[in-house]
């Protein structure tokens, strides 16, 4: 088979996969709304004016992807040139962020009497760099998609040499997530997305309105990615993070074709299994992509010492350990029905974290419902057994494909424990 014919078949295969994926996306997103009077209905009415316009964003993003795929200029670049192109783009984003920080600093510096004049040249340069980044962005996205896709395909997660679902990302300003949990327990009972750009005053006013109206715990929080298709990614110059989140969001796309994805919103433990799986796969695939294309950026493996080590200096503040401790105590207080005491304790701990350099705006039940779902490492999940069980399933699996094949049909802790027991028999 000639190289030209292989290239043509690859192009056709990509577009068939895209069509199938978009069809599946439409089927999975379109579902019945909640019954009248349900919490999610009331919250939905409250946020109507600030709800994220998902369909408007999706239409623009898919059209941009489609028009770029008609040309695919990255096909004519050598691998070394692709790697250099991505590195240059990351450096460009770094310069843009630094310039923006300098501009914002000038506006809050009391010694700068005319910040508009003082930042005129910086703002003009910022606009030029932004335009340059926008022109390069589709090519960079395509290169990263292909790099991650190649690693996935080599793990057997696709067919015809292509990953399935197709990897798709879009650097974009991200919406905020609104998380709602009951006060008496930690559980996500409502998860909505709000438009980008809400200031802190608006966020806190919205939280207060929802908390008062429904007697719940709510939190508006930024996110690093969102598994629409293409996946939304925060524009970031740190490539290890970009590659990890690209693979993380692809895992959500993959699981969306299986029970673990279908039942994501039905129970907290299903959400935790799903998010922990995506975190594990994201880290593993991200490292493999780095090792192949950007080896100098590969961070060291996190390892545990084989023998206890005598500390030579006082230990540094351990955020994860302290957050784990906080979650365990909160769960205990809530289980005893001491809701107000648990809320006072969380505020005390928030101030403790703040004093140690972690600027958490709000620490409440909704915070733990959201962050506790990402249980690939100890922390906000507390003593929840779901995260350790998923990690154990990963450790007992011979590879990525086998791990995903096992976990994709599991939606409860009971099923997860049964799968582990079957592996040990």
Secondary structure by P-SEA (a helix, b strand, c coil): ccaaaaaaaaaaaaaaaaaaaaaaaaaaacccccccccaaaaaaaaacccccaaaaaaaaaaaaaaaaaaccccccccaaaaaaaaaaaaaaaaaaaaaaaaaaaaaaccccccccccaaaaaaaaaaaaaaaaaaaaaaaaaaaaaaaaaaaaacccccccccccbbbbbcbbbbbbbbbbcccccccbbbbbbccccaaaaaaaaaaaaaaccbbbbbbcccccccccbbbcccccaaaaaaaaaaaaaaaaaccccccccccccaaaaaaaaaaaaaaaaaaaaaaaacccccccccccccccccccccccccccaaaaaaaaaaaaaaaaaacaaaaaaaaaaaaaaaaaaaccccccccaaaaaaaaccccccccccccaaaaaaaaaaaacccaaaaaaaacccccaaaaaaaaaaaac
